[in-house]
Amino acid sequence: MSVGFWVDTVITRIIKYIFILVLLMLVTAGYLAVSVTGLRYFIVLFPVTLAAAMLLAFLVIFRIIKGLLWLLTVRRKRKTPAKTSKLSTTLSSIVIGIVSFTILMSLVVTVFQDPQKRRSSGGASSIKALKSLPYVGWTPAKEDISKRGVTKYDASKAFDGINLFMSAGGLEVHLIDMKGKRLHTWSARRSGHRFHEMAKLLPNGDLLAIVYSRNLVRMDWDSNVKWVNDKRYNHEITDAPGPDFYVLGREDTMDVLFGLPVPFITDYIAVISPDGQTKRKIPLLKAARRHIPFGRVVKIYRWMLKRDNRKSLLERYKEKKHYLGQSTIFDIFHSNTITVIDKDIEGICKKGDLLICIRELDLVGILDLQTEEFVWTWGQGELSRPHHPTFLENGNIQIFDNGRIRGYSRIIELDPVSRKIVWQYKASPPKSFYTAIRGSAQRLPNGNVLITESDRGRVFEITRGGQIVWEFYNPYVDVRQKKRGVIYRMPRITEPQKYPCLDMLR
């Protein structure tokens, strides 16, 4: 063989290996974004990284097919096949390349094509449309717009108490009695905040609230702001052991799911001190990772294929200081509830564990704070975008099951040991009680259930038999546009002796 032949061969191989090395570097850049370069670089490099990964996959498929054909030829002839002509080899490589490309594209199309739209019963809106619903503060009024405040009250059957009322996006939080009379108001007009999802009354009359910028705010009885913790808090504030509070938070992250680098919003539980300091962050990713469906990763990649979508993430950061938004494709958890378990339940959990609800996974789980793992889970395949699970005195779990797939909501009581539903409430007809997002259910001491039907701006109390004995409609309405303010959760104070501040109402 001539020197020129060897030179051409060496140069060709060098170029090929350099090309493969460049592809590997581009793919590696996507994985480095998980821990080194960050989310911004992954967004910018996504199309190049994905193209490099596809080329590498093509080369792998090509080599596998070529190797298999070589093995088949050797087995058939029982010896190394004779050398073929250059033209024959070239044609063979072209055919193998076409087959490899066809296989690769078939896999890509199978993975990235739009899934069939699941049907919801009774002509409800499409699932895609429902998933795009933001947490807005107003909803179309389905009832007579004149329905405001308390519209039904059976004092002999309802459980008497003071209600903590907040209209999402409003400037005020109120204490109201069973007849709808306002007893006290906290106002955010001076501070410029807008109340959002959750407010919690403290024994001394202070108010902890999540405001629209997702900050956590503490106000005194006279609406003076004591402190602000400016993280992305949402959905839940509850008492932790001692003087601290548990609050749900979220943040942008990059991690490897199913072997792929994926950007998404991860949730955590923050331990907040009385003076507003974050003492600890308990991640939920470790516990929830194995419950994430591969289809969600595919949807994220499919969404990021569009240039305008990637551009919108970069623009969002300029305004919000984070790339990924709530209730978007990246919100893969959307946790909404923390309930502290106050006693041991044999075979299930121990005192101090946390009952967690993860909406996007249709999951209710019990979290061990030491291991940061779930010790019990239920809901996938049974629930549809649930909210507000709570442990009852009898050891059962009450859950607000939104029923987004079904088109109607229900309240269920679950035996966590047998995993069987032992009681449920559905309206008659079922679709007359439905909220696609938000919602809560509070078991009252007399056995009644106080239900917040958020998307209708309605709160009602039912007996165990399903009789409505108290009903309240959000009085904040837009008459011109026929809209009513939504209510995320409206708790009733059932133990007033624990709140000395209520003495100031007398």
Secondary structure, 3 states (H helix, E strand, C coil): CCHHHHHHHHHHHHHHHHHHHHHHHHHHHHHHHHHHHCHHHHHHHHHHHHHHHHHHHHHHHHHHHHHHHHHHHHHHHCCCCCCCCHHHHHHHHHHHHHHHHHHHHHHHHHHHCCCCCCCCHHHCCCHHHHHCCCCCCEEECCCCCCCCEEEEECCCCCCCCEEEEECCCCCEEEEECCCCCEEEEEECCCCCCCEEEEEEECCCCCEEEEECCCCEEEECCCCCEEEEECCCEEEEEEECCCCCEEEEEEEEEEEEECCEEEEEEEEEEEEECCCCCEEEEEECHHHHHHHCCHHHHHHHHHHHCCHHHHHHHHHHHHHHCCCCCCCCCCCCCCEEEEEECCCCECCCECCCCEEEEEHHHCEEEEEECCCCEEEEEECCCCCCCCEEEEECCCCCEEEEECCCCCCCCEEEEEECCCCEEEEEECCCCHHHCCCCCCCEEEECCCCCEEEEEHHHCEEEEECCCCCEEEEEECCCEECCCCEEECCCCCCEECCHHHCHHHHHHC
